[in-house]
Amino acid sequence: MTRSATTSQSRRAGSKSRPRSPSPAQPSPPNQGSIFVNRLAEKARSDAVAAPATIDKLLKLATSYLPDEQVRKIAEAHAFAESAHTGQTRRTGHAYITHPLAVANILASMRMDPETITAGLLHDVLEDTGIDKQDLGIRFGESVAEIVDGVSKLSKIFRSRAEAQAENFQKMAMAMAKDIRVIMVKLADRLHNMRTIGVLSNEQRKRIARETLEFYAPIANRLGIHSMKVEFEELGFQALYPLRTDRIGAAVRAARGNRTELMEELRRSIDKALATEGIEAGVHGREKHLYSIYRKMKTQHKPFSEIMDVFGFRVVVDQADDCYRALGVVHNLYKPVAGRFKDYIAIPKANGYQSLHTTLFGMHGVPIEVQIRTVHMDAVAENGIAGHWLYKSEDEGLQSGQQRARQWVRDLLDLQQRAGNSMEFIESLKIDLFPDEVYVFTPRGQILELPRGACPVDFAYAVHTDVGNSCVACRIDRNLAPLSQQLQSGQSVEIITSEEARPNPDWLTFVVSSKARTGIRQALKTQQESQSIAFGRQLLNRSLASANKSINDLDFRRLRRVFKEFGVKRLDQVLAAIGNGQLMSYTVAQRLLAEDDPDFQGVAVESGGPVAIRGGEGLVINYGRCCGPVPGDAIVGHMTPGRGFVVHVETCPNMVEVRRRRGTKELIPAHWAATQDSEFLTTLRLEVNRKKGIIAELASTLSEVDAGVENIHVEERNAEVTSVIARLSIKNRSHLARAIRRLRNNVSIISITRLGS
């Protein structure tokens, strides 16, 4: 961990003072919940004082499942860490070594391997002492040194600024991908800091608690570590909302007294029914957690009484087939609720969780939620990937949770590489951390897990990015279906692809998985870039043709200085900038030709100005709809991404605004070519007296002077006056003047104004 201010969210409870004694916690500002905040702080202090971590407890835990030689190495690591942290203290007043000891105890209680426990003891020595990574590797092994180094690099995660937070989470993804044990040490470190969070100020507590609820708890859940996830949520909820915690806790304690007798009666009935069928099982009542109650009340809009009316039990058996036998027993004992059965044994959750879930109508009509699982499944449910260190086996199935966790980390790394920026990555990550799973089948019978609300496009990208990029249609349960249709668990999905197909931007409006969103964005970006390059090549070749040259004739080894002037490094970047309108092909061509050939003399397209408008010369030319410039108008232009060179009348209000905000450097003087054969669009506003047939009269008048009418729009002003917006096709300014003069001859016309001029 770290001493820097930017890491307060992960280490404030473990801050050191060196060598002075710790400063007292800052007082909480008075507020409605201050009495509960102070109570939380006092409880944290008393807990820390009453039960500091000890080496004896750690060694006892390690001895219960590790050989003596490995236990001795853990003891050696403790002695090394204790010496390294001499003189450092925590805000609780204890020697700093109690923190890494507590982290190691948490890891040992999860029965982690000795290298992870050793790394837990040493996780602060690289950052806070004079020890370096090489020394650590020589003494305790390269694996331990890599884990400690990985944890140290995560010390600045979740800083206050969102951008920095996102960028640093990307570092976590990389460290996790290298060795997933890094995140185990990080989670244990955060858990102990949350247990002693009461010594911090109110502001610090709330910030750290919010980060814990938003990221650490979901990560623990994603890795299947239920016990840690629940403790993160309870401690975070208590620190963030002390008043709500106190009230819900009091209500739970009051309700518990009324439930105890019925709870025990239900437990005995289930236990007796299982014993009658010869099934050895442990039946335990499940206590509802405060944060879980609060979240259901908030998101499902349920009253407290309705949430507490449900009784939960867990049945733990020896073998997987006993789970299904036990399910039959409880279904015979109490009537099951239709549609409330889930088989997570046949189809495990993404984090490796396995169990049977069912809901029953118990005695007196009370609802009962029952989870049925084996001893091994229960260990994995509580400790996630760490639970697999408990049961070393050649059976690949027992390692599936660990494999799933590693696959998730690899997917994180892939997501990081595809994301356009760090904020896009963190947005996709949040989607991935809160999945409500849907399980669907491929045509070959493989099971894919997708977030709730996923559609066939999400499915296609889950199969492979190339499948998603070339997706054109789908079949759901062998019937053709729209790509936007939401999938349901148990459906079979077949994707129809085409080599010529490309992702549709509209897909982003209905896909929900992070992999699909990043895949679509990446493909669209590549597709747009390739189109811009092709268009830019065409425009640049057209401009070079005035000097009887083409791109292939230039020696680009001599043109690096020109590229630097344009702020690019490669030819493709120049072409893309031309294609999307950021650079003018004519200007680029003149500079390239001058640099390539010292004797080259640039030739103006037309004398009298740097840019002549004749609908070509390598420029993508558009005309501002706001002012509708026509030949004869004084004009200027500016480059607009995606539209090229846009021409405006000099007095156009939009150009006045550009001058005001950006200065004259944004504007490029322009003039019209000597001859013009084209027609140009401009707009007139006419105020006319209302009468029948006036629109027909206007159209007839304009036709007489050979002015085309693109459209006419009528705006009602009042009972007597009508405002008419007419968009005309005009050859030049003289032609426009002739049309206006002819219109003024109509006595019904009150005034004529040209828009934008």
C-alpha positions in Angstrom: 0.0 0.0 0.0 1.1 3.6 0.1 1.8 6.7 2.2 0.6 9.1 -0.5 -2.5 11.2 -0.1 -4.0 9.7 -3.3 -4.4 6.3 -1.8 -6.3 7.3 1.2 -9.3 5.3 0.0 -7.5 2.0 0.4 -5.2 2.8 3.3 -6.4 5.6 5.5 -7.4 3.2 8.3 -3.8 1.8 8.0 -1.9 5.1 7.8 1.5 5.1 9.4 3.2 7.8 11.5 6.9 7.6 11.4 8.1 7.8 14.2 5.6 10.0 16.0 2.4 8.6 17.6 -0.7 8.6 15.5 -2.8 11.7 15.3 -6.4 11.4 16.4 -9.2 11.0 13.9 -10.7 14.1 12.6 -14.1 14.9 14.2 -17.2 14.2 12.2 -19.2 17.3 11.3 -22.4 17.4 13.2 -25.4 15.9 11.3 -28.5 13.9 11.9 -26.6 10.6 12.0 -23.6 11.8 14.0 -24.5 9.8 17.1 -24.5 6.7 15.0 -21.2 7.7 13.2 -19.5 8.1 16.5 -20.9 4.8 17.7 -19.4 3.2 14.6 -16.0 4.8 15.3 -16.0 3.7 18.9 -16.9 0.2 17.9 -14.0 0.1 15.3 -11.6 1.4 17.9 -12.7 -1.1 20.5 -12.6 -4.0 18.1 -9.1 -3.1 17.0 -7.8 -2.8 20.5 -9.6 -5.9 21.8 -8.5 -8.3 19.0 -5.4 -7.2 17.1 -4.0 -9.8 14.7 -1.4 -12.2 16.2 1.3 -14.4 14.7 0.1 -17.3 16.9 -3.3 -17.2 15.3 -1.9 -17.1 11.8 0.5 -20.0 12.4 -2.3 -22.0 14.0 -4.5 -21.4 10.9 -1.6 -22.3 8.5 -0.7 -25.4 10.4 -4.3 -26.8 10.0 -3.7 -27.3 6.3 -0.1 -26.6 5.3 3.1 -28.7 5.9 5.5 -27.6 8.6 8.1 -26.4 6.1 5.7 -23.9 4.5 4.5 -22.7 7.9 8.1 -21.9 8.9 8.5 -19.8 5.8 5.4 -17.8 6.8 6.9 -17.3 10.2 10.1 -16.1 8.6 8.1 -13.6 6.4 6.4 -12.3 9.5 9.7 -11.7 11.3 11.0 -9.9 8.1 7.9 -7.7 7.8 8.0 -6.9 11.5 11.6 -5.7 11.3 10.9 -3.7 8.1 7.9 -1.9 9.7 9.7 -1.1 13.0 8.7 2.3 14.3 5.5 2.5 12.1 2.1 2.7 13.7 -1.5 2.8 12.7 -4.1 5.3 13.7 -5.6 2.7 16.0 -2.4 3.1 18.0 -1.1 -0.4 17.3 2.2 -1.3 15.7 1.8 -1.3 11.9 2.7 -5.0 11.6 -0.8 -5.8 13.0 -2.2 -4.7 9.6 -0.2 -7.1 7.3 -0.8 -9.8 10.0 -4.5 -9.2 9.8 -4.4 -9.4 6.0 -2.4 -12.7 6.2 -5.0 -14.1 8.7 -7.8 -13.3 6.3 -6.0 -15.1 3.5 -5.2 -18.1 5.8 -8.8 -18.3 6.9 -9.7 -18.7 3.2 -7.0 -21.4 3.1 -4.9 -19.7 0.4 -1.6 -21.1 -0.7 1.6 -20.2 1.3 2.9 -17.8 -1.3 -0.3 -15.7 -1.1 -0.1 -15.6 2.7 3.5 -14.6 2.6 2.7 -11.8 0.1 0.0 -10.7 2.4 2.5 -10.3 5.2 4.9 -8.4 2.9 2.5 -6.4 0.8 3.7 -3.0 2.1 7.4 -3.5 2.4 8.3 -2.4 -1.2 6.5 0.9 -0.8 7.0 1.8 2.8 10.5 0.5 3.5 13.9 0.4 1.9 13.4 -3.2 0.6 13.4 -3.6 -3.2 11.8 -6.2 -5.4 15.0 -8.0 -6.2 15.9 -8.5 -2.5 12.4 -9.8 -1.9 12.7 -12.3 -4.8 16.0 -13.6 -3.5 14.7 -14.2 0.0 11.1 -15.4 -0.6 11.0 -16.4 -4.3 10.1 -14.6 -7.5 6.4 -15.5 -7.3 6.0 -13.8 -3.9 8.0 -10.7 -5.1 5.7 -10.5 -8.2 2.5 -10.6 -6.1 3.8 -7.9 -3.7 4.9 -5.8 -6.6 1.5 -6.2 -8.3 -0.3 -5.1 -5.1 2.1 -2.1 -4.7 1.3 -0.9 -8.2 -2.4 -0.9 -7.3 -1.9 1.6 -4.5 -3.3 4.5 -6.4 -6.5 2.9 -7.6 -9.8 4.7 -7.2 -8.5 8.2 -6.8 -11.1 10.9 -6.7 -11.0 12.0 -10.3 -13.0 9.7 -12.5 -10.4 9.6 -15.3 -7.6 8.7 -13.0 -9.8 6.1 -11.3 -10.6 4.5 -14.7 -6.9 4.5 -15.8 -5.8 2.9 -12.6 -8.4 0.2 -12.7 -6.8 -0.8 -16.0 -3.6 -1.3 -14.0 -5.5 -3.6 -11.7 -6.7 -5.6 -14.7 -3.2 -6.1 -16.0 -1.9 -7.1 -12.5 -4.8 -9.6 -12.1 -4.1 -11.0 -15.5 -0.5 -11.7 -14.6 -1.4 -13.4 -11.3 -4.9 -13.5 -9.9 -3.5 -13.9 -6.4 -2.7 -10.1 -6.6 -6.4 -9.3 -6.3 -6.8 -11.7 -3.4 -4.2 -9.8 -1.4 -5.7 -6.5 -2.5 -9.2 -7.6 -1.3 -7.9 -8.9 2.0 -6.1 -5.6 2.5 -9.3 -3.6 1.8 -11.3 -5.8 4.1 -9.1 -5.2 7.1 -9.1 -1.5 6.4 -12.9 -1.5 6.3 -12.9 -3.3 9.7 -11.0 -0.5 11.2 -12.6 2.4 9.2 -14.1 3.9 12.3 -10.9 5.8 13.2 -11.2 7.9 10.0 -13.0 11.2 9.5 -16.6 11.2 8.4 -15.7 12.3 4.9 -13.0 9.7 4.5 -15.3 6.9 5.7 -18.0 7.8 3.2 -15.6 8.0 0.3 -14.0 4.7 1.1 -17.3 3.0 1.8 -18.8 4.2 -1.5 -15.7 2.8 -3.4 -16.0 -0.5 -1.5 -19.7 -0.9 -2.4 -19.2 0.2 -6.0 -16.1 -1.8 -6.9 -14.6 -4.1 -4.2 -17.9 -5.9 -3.3 -18.8 -6.5 -6.9 -15.3 -7.8 -7.7 -15.5 -10.2 -4.7 -18.9 -11.3 -6.0 -17.5 -11.7 -9.5 -14.8 -13.9 -8.1 -17.4 -15.9 -6.1 -16.1 -14.9 -2.7 -19.5 -14.5 -1.0 -18.4 -14.2 2.6 -16.0 -11.3 1.7 -18.7 -9.7 -0.6 -21.2 -9.7 2.3 -18.8 -8.3 4.8 -17.8 -5.5 2.3 -21.5 -4.7 1.9 -22.3 -4.7 5.6 -19.3 -2.6 6.6 -19.7 -0.2 3.6 -23.4 0.2 4.4 -22.7 0.9 8.0 -20.1 3.5 7.2 -22.0 5.2 4.4 -25.5 5.2 6.0 -25.1 4.7 9.8 -28.6 5.9 10.6 -30.3 3.6 8.1 -28.1 0.7 9.3 -29.2 1.3 12.9 -32.9 1.5 12.1 -32.9 -1.6 9.8 -30.8 -3.5 12.4 -33.3 -2.7 15.2 -36.2 -3.8 13.0 -34.4 -7.1 12.2 -33.7 -7.8 15.9 -37.4 -7.1 16.7 -38.6 -9.3 13.9 -36.2 -12.1 14.8 -37.9 -12.7 18.2 -41.2 -13.3 16.5 -39.7 -15.6 13.9 -37.5 -17.8 16.0 -40.1 -20.4 16.9 -41.5 -20.8 13.4 -37.9 -20.8 11.9 -36.9 -23.7 14.1 -40.2 -25.6 13.4 -39.5 -25.3 9.6 -35.9 -26.4 10.0 -36.9 -29.5 12.0 -39.5 -30.5 9.5 -37.0 -30.3 6.6 -34.3 -32.1 8.6 -36.7 -34.9 9.6 -38.0 -35.4 6.0 -34.4 -35.7 4.7 -33.4 -38.2 7.4 -36.5 -40.3 6.6 -35.2 -40.7 3.1 -31.7 -41.6 4.3 -30.1 -38.3 3.2 -27.4 -37.0 5.5 -27.6 -33.3 5.4 -27.0 -30.1 7.5 -30.0 -27.8 7.5 -29.3 -24.2 8.5 -31.4 -21.1 8.6 -30.1 -18.2 6.5 -30.0 -14.8 8.2 -30.8 -11.8 6.0 -28.1 -9.2 5.7 -28.9 -5.5 6.4 -27.5 -4.2 3.1 -29.5 -6.9 1.2 -32.7 -5.9 3.0 -32.0 -2.2 2.2 -31.2 -2.8 -1.4 -34.4 -4.8 -1.9 -36.5 -2.1 -0.2 -34.9 0.5 -2.4 -34.8 -1.2 -5.8 -37.9 -3.5 -5.5 -40.0 -0.9 -3.6 -40.9 -3.6 -1.0 -41.8 -2.8 2.6 -39.7 -4.3 5.3 -42.4 -6.6 6.5 -42.7 -8.2 3.1 -39.0 -8.9 2.8 -38.8 -10.4 6.3 -41.8 -12.7 5.6 -39.5 -15.0 3.6 -37.7 -17.7 5.5 -34.4 -18.9 4.0 -32.7 -22.3 4.6 -29.5 -23.9 3.3 -29.2 -27.7 2.9 -25.7 -29.0 2.6 -25.1 -32.7 1.5 -22.2 -34.8 0.5 -22.6 -35.6 -3.2 -24.1 -33.8 -6.2 -26.8 -36.5 -6.8 -27.9 -36.1 -3.1 -28.7 -32.5 -4.1 -31.4 -33.6 -6.5 -32.7 -36.2 -4.1 -33.0 -33.6 -1.4 -34.8 -31.3 -3.9 -37.4 -34.0 -4.4 -37.8 -34.4 -0.7 -38.5 -30.7 0.0 -40.8 -30.5 -3.0 -42.8 -33.4 -1.5 -42.8 -31.8 1.9 -44.0 -28.4 0.7 -45.6 -27.2 -2.5 -43.0 -25.5 -4.8 -43.7 -22.0 -6.3 -44.0 -22.3 -10.1 -41.2 -20.7 -12.0 -39.0 -20.2 -9.0 -36.6 -23.2 -9.5 -33.0 -22.6 -10.7 -30.4 -25.2 -11.3 -27.0 -23.6 -10.9 -25.4 -27.0 -10.6 -25.9 -28.0 -14.2 -25.4 -24.4 -15.3 -23.0 -22.7 -12.8 -22.9 -18.9 -12.5 -20.1 -17.0 -14.2 -18.2 -16.9 -10.8 -18.3 -20.7 -10.4 -21.2 -20.6 -7.9 -23.2 -23.9 -7.9 -26.4 -24.7 -6.0 -30.1 -25.6 -6.5 -32.5 -22.8 -5.6 -36.2 -23.3 -5.0 -39.1 -21.5 -3.4 -41.8 -23.3 -1.4 -45.1 -22.6 0.3 -44.4 -23.7 3.9 -46.6 -24.3 6.8 -49.1 -21.5 7.5 -48.5 -20.4 3.9 -45.2 -18.7 4.6 -42.7 -18.6 1.6 -39.5 -20.6 2.1 -36.4 -20.1 0.0 -34.1 -23.2 0.0 -30.6 -23.6 -1.4 -29.2 -27.1 -1.8 -25.5 -27.8 -2.4 -22.6 -30.1 -1.5 -19.9 -29.4 1.0 -17.5 -28.5 -1.8 -20.0 -26.2 -3.5 -20.7 -24.5 -0.1 -16.9 -23.8 0.4 -16.6 -22.4 -3.2 -19.8 -20.3 -2.6 -18.3 -18.8 0.5 -14.7 -18.4 -0.7 -15.0 -18.3 -4.5 -11.8 -19.1 -6.4 -10.0 -19.4 -3.0 -12.3 -22.4 -2.2 -10.6 -24.4 -4.9 -7.3 -24.4 -2.9 -9.3 -26.4 -0.3 -10.0 -29.3 -2.7 -7.0 -30.1 -4.8 -8.3 -32.6 -7.4 -7.5 -33.8 -10.9 -11.2 -33.4 -11.7 -11.4 -30.5 -14.1 -14.9 -29.8 -12.9 -13.7 -28.8 -9.5 -11.4 -26.2 -11.0 -14.1 -24.6 -13.2 -14.6 -21.7 -10.8 -10.9 -20.8 -10.9 -10.9 -21.1 -14.7 -13.9 -18.9 -14.9 -12.3 -16.3 -12.7 -9.1 -16.3 -14.9 -11.2 -16.1 -18.0 -13.0 -13.1 -16.6 -9.6 -11.4 -15.9 -8.5 -12.2 -19.5 -11.7 -10.7 -20.8 -11.0 -7.6 -18.7 -7.6 -7.3 -20.4 -9.2 -7.7 -23.8 -11.8 -5.1 -22.9 -9.1 -2.7 -21.8 -7.3 -3.0 -25.2 -10.5 -2.5 -27.2 -11.9 0.4 -25.2 -11.6 3.7 -26.9 -10.6 5.4 -23.6 -10.4 4.8 -19.9 -13.9 6.1 -19.2 -15.4 3.8 -21.8 -13.5 0.9 -20.1 -14.8 1.8 -16.7 -18.4 2.1 -18.1 -18.2 -1.3 -19.6 -16.6 -2.7 -16.5 -19.5 -1.6 -14.3 -21.9 -3.4 -16.7 -19.8 -6.5 -16.4 -19.6 -6.3 -12.6 -23.4 -6.3 -12.1 -24.7 -9.1 -14.3 -28.1 -10.8 -14.0 -27.3 -13.9 -16.0 -29.2 -15.4 -18.9 -28.1 -18.8 -20.0 -28.5 -19.7 -23.7 -27.3 -22.5 -25.9 -25.3 -22.6 -29.1 -26.5 -24.9 -32.0 -23.9 -27.4 -30.7 -25.3 -27.4 -27.2 -22.7 -25.3 -25.5 -23.9 -22.9 -22.8 -23.1 -19.2 -22.9 -23.8 -16.8 -20.0 -25.0 -13.3 -20.9 -26.2 -10.3 -19.0 -30.0 -9.9 -18.4 -31.5 -8.2 -21.4 -28.9 -9.5 -23.9 -29.9 -9.9 -27.5 -28.6 -12.1 -30.4 -25.9 -9.5 -31.2 -24.5 -9.9 -27.6 -24.6 -13.6 -28.2 -22.7 -13.3 -31.5 -19.9 -11.3 -29.9 -19.8 -13.7 -26.9 -19.0 -16.5 -29.4 -16.3 -14.5 -31.2 -15.7 -10.9 -32.2 -15.5 -11.9 -35.9 -18.9 -13.6 -35.6 -20.4 -10.4 -34.1 -18.8 -8.2 -36.8 -20.2 -10.3 -39.7 -23.6 -11.0 -38.1 -26.6 -10.3 -40.4 -29.5 -12.3 -39.0 -30.3 -15.0 -36.3 -32.6 -17.9 -35.4 -33.9 -18.3 -31.9 -35.2 -21.8 -31.2 -34.8 -22.4 -35.0 -37.1 -19.5 -35.9 -35.9 -16.3 -37.6 -36.0 -13.5 -35.1 -34.9 -9.8 -35.0 -31.3 -9.1 -33.8 -32.7 -6.8 -31.1 -35.0 -9.4 -29.5 -34.1 -10.0 -25.8 -33.0 -13.6 -25.0 -34.5 -15.8 -22.3 -32.6 -18.6 -20.4 -32.8 -22.0 -22.1 -33.2 -20.6 -25.7 -31.0 -21.9 -28.5 -29.5 -19.2 -30.7 -28.0 -19.5 -34.2 -26.2 -16.6 -35.8 -26.3 -16.1 -39.6 -23.2 -14.4 -41.0 -21.9 -12.8 -44.2 -18.4 -12.0 -45.2 -19.6 -8.6 -46.6 -21.5 -7.7 -43.5 -20.4 -4.8 -41.2 -21.6 -3.8 -37.7 -24.6 -1.4 -37.7 -24.3 1.7 -35.4 -27.9 1.1 -34.4 -26.8 -2.1 -32.6 -25.3 0.2 -29.8 -28.9 1.1 -28.9 -29.9 -2.4 -27.8 -26.7 -4.4 -26.9 -26.0 -4.7 -23.2 -22.7 -6.7 -22.9 -19.4 -4.9 -22.6 -17.8 -7.2 -25.1 -20.4 -6.4 -27.8 -20.3 -2.6 -27.2 -16.5 -2.4 -27.4 -16.5 -4.8 -30.4 -19.0 -2.7 -32.3 -17.3 0.6 -31.5 -13.9 -0.7 -32.6 -15.2 -2.1 -35.9 -17.1 1.2 -36.6 -14.0 3.2 -35.9 -11.8 1.0 -38.1 -14.5 1.1 -40.9 -14.8 4.9 -40.8 -11.0 5.3 -40.7 -10.5 3.1 -43.8 -13.3 5.0 -45.7 -11.7 8.3 -44.8 -8.3 7.1 -46.0 -9.7 6.0 -49.3 -11.5 9.2 -49.8 -8.5 11.3 -48.8 -6.3 9.4 -51.2 -8.7 10.2 -54.0 -8.8 13.9 -53.2 -5.0 14.2 -52.7 -4.4 12.5 -56.1 -6.8 14.9 -57.7 -4.9 17.9 -56.2 -1.5 16.5 -57.2 -2.7 16.0 -60.8 -2.4 19.7 -61.4 1.3 19.2 -61.3 1.1 15.9 -63.2 1.9 13.9 -60.1 0.3 11.3 -58.0 0.9 10.0 -54.4 3.0 7.1 -55.8 5.4 9.7 -57.4 6.4 11.3 -54.1 9.4 10.2 -52.0 8.0 10.2 -48.6 11.4 9.8 -46.9 11.9 13.5 -47.6 8.4 14.5 -46.4 8.6 13.8 -42.6 9.0 17.5 -41.8 5.7 18.2 -43.6 4.0 15.4 -41.7 5.2 17.0 -38.5 3.8 20.3 -39.5 0.4 18.7 -40.0 0.7 16.9 -36.7 0.8 13.4 -38.1 3.4 10.6 -38.4 2.2 8.5 -41.3 0.7 8.9 -44.8 -2.5 7.1 -43.7 -3.0 9.7 -41.0 -2.6 12.5 -43.6 -5.1 10.8 -45.9 -7.6 10.2 -43.1 -7.4 13.9 -42.1 -8.1 15.0 -45.7 -10.9 12.5 -46.0 -12.7 13.7 -42.9 -12.2 17.4 -43.7 -9.5 18.3 -41.1 -7.0 19.1 -43.8 -7.5 20.6 -47.3 -6.1 18.4 -50.0 -5.0 21.3 -52.1 -3.0 22.8 -49.3 -1.4 19.4 -48.4 -0.6 18.8 -52.1 1.2 22.2 -52.4 3.3 21.5 -49.3 4.2 18.0 -50.4 5.2 19.1 -53.9 7.3 21.9 -52.6 9.1 19.7 -50.1 9.5 16.9 -52.6 10.9 19.1 -55.4 12.8 22.3 -54.4 12.2 23.7 -57.9 8.4 23.3 -57.7 6.5 26.6 -58.1 3.0 26.6 -56.6 0.3 27.8 -59.0 -2.8 29.5 -57.6 -6.0 27.9 -58.7 -7.4 31.3 -59.6 -5.8 34.7 -59.3 -7.3 37.0 -56.7 -7.5 34.7 -53.7 -6.0 31.6 -52.1 -9.0 29.5 -52.7 -11.3 29.5 -55.8 -14.7 27.8 -55.6 -15.5 25.9 -58.8 -16.7 22.7 -57.2 -13.5 20.8 -57.3 -9.7 21.3 -57.2 -9.2 18.6 -54.5 -11.5 20.2 -52.0 -14.7 18.7 -50.6 -16.9 21.8 -50.9 -20.2 22.4 -49.2 -22.3 25.5 -48.9 -23.8 26.8 -45.7 -27.5 26.3 -45.5 -27.7 29.1 -43.0 -26.9 31.8 -45.6 -27.0 30.1 -49.0 -24.1 31.7 -50.7 -24.4 32.3 -54.5 -21.8 33.5 -57.1 -21.3 37.2 -56.6 -21.6 37.2 -52.8 -18.5 38.0 -50.8 -17.6 34.7 -49.3 -15.3 33.0 -46.7 -15.0 29.4 -45.7 -13.7 27.2 -42.9 -12.9 23.5 -42.6 -15.5 21.4 -40.8 -14.8 17.8 -39.9 -16.9 15.5 -42.0 -18.1 18.2 -44.4 -14.8 19.5 -45.8 -14.6 23.2 -46.9 -17.9 25.0 -46.1 -18.6 28.3 -47.9 -20.5 31.1 -46.2 -21.5 34.7 -47.0 -19.0 37.0 -45.2 -21.8 38.6 -43.2 -23.4 35.3 -42.2 -24.2 35.4 -38.4 -22.5 32.0 -38.0 -19.2 33.4 -39.4 -19.5 36.4 -37.0 -19.8 33.9 -34.2 -16.8 32.0 -35.4 -14.7 35.2 -35.6 -15.8 36.1 -32.0 -15.0 32.7 -30.5 -12.0 31.4 -32.5 -10.5 34.4 -34.2 -9.9 35.0 -37.9 -7.4 32.1 -38.2 -10.3 29.7 -38.5 -11.5 31.5 -41.6 -10.1 31.1 -45.1 -10.7 33.8 -47.7 -12.4 32.5 -50.9 -13.6 33.8 -54.2 -15.7 32.5 -57.0 -14.2 31.1 -60.2 -14.6 33.1 -63.4 -17.2 30.9 -64.9 -20.0 29.0 -63.1 -22.4 26.6 -64.7 -24.0 25.3 -61.5 -27.0 26.4 -59.5 -26.9 27.3 -55.8 -29.5 27.1 -53.1 -30.4 30.2 -51.1 -33.4 31.1 -48.8 -35.8 34.0 -48.8 -38.3 35.0 -46.1 -41.4 36.7 -47.5 -44.1 38.4 -45.3 -47.3 38.3 -47.3 -51.0 39.3 -46.8 -53.1 36.2 -46.4 -55.2 35.4 -49.4 -56.3 32.4 -51.3 -53.8 31.2 -54.0 -50.9 33.3 -52.8 -48.4 30.4 -52.8 -49.3 29.5 -56.4 -48.7 33.2 -57.3 -45.2 33.1 -55.7 -44.3 29.8 -57.5 -45.5 31.2 -60.8 -43.5 34.4 -60.4 -40.3 32.6 -59.6 -40.8 30.2 -62.6 -41.0 33.2 -64.9 -37.5 34.3 -64.0 -36.2 30.7 -64.3 -35.6 30.3 -60.5 -36.1 26.8 -59.2 -38.2 26.3 -56.1 -36.8 23.5 -53.8 -39.5 23.9 -51.2 -41.8 26.4 -49.6 -42.7 26.4 -45.9 -45.6 28.5 -44.5 -45.5 29.9 -40.9 -48.7 31.4 -39.6 -48.2 34.8 -38.1 -51.7 36.0 -37.5 -55.1 36.2 -39.2 -53.8 38.8 -41.7 -50.1 38.1 -42.3 -48.4 34.8 -43.4 -44.6 34.2 -43.3 -43.3 32.2 -46.2 -39.9 30.5 -46.2 -38.8 29.8 -49.8 -35.7 27.8 -50.7 -34.6 28.7 -54.2 -32.2 27.4 -56.8 -30.3 30.4 -58.2 -27.4 30.8 -60.7 -25.8 33.9 -59.2 -26.4 37.1 -57.3 -27.7 38.9 -60.4 -30.2 36.1 -61.0 -31.3 36.4 -57.3 -31.7 40.2 -57.6 -33.9 39.8 -60.7 -36.1 37.2 -58.9 -36.5 39.5 -55.9 -37.5 42.5 -58.1 -40.1 40.4 -59.9 -41.5 39.3 -56.5 -41.8 42.9 -55.2 -44.3 43.6 -58.1 -46.8 41.5 -56.3 -48.9 43.8 -54.1 -49.6 41.1 -51.6 -45.9 40.9 -50.5 -45.1 43.1 -47.6 -41.3 42.4 -47.3 -38.6 40.2 -48.6 -35.5 39.2 -46.6 -32.6 36.9 -47.6 -31.8 34.6 -44.7 -28.2 34.6 -43.3 -27.0 37.7 -45.1 
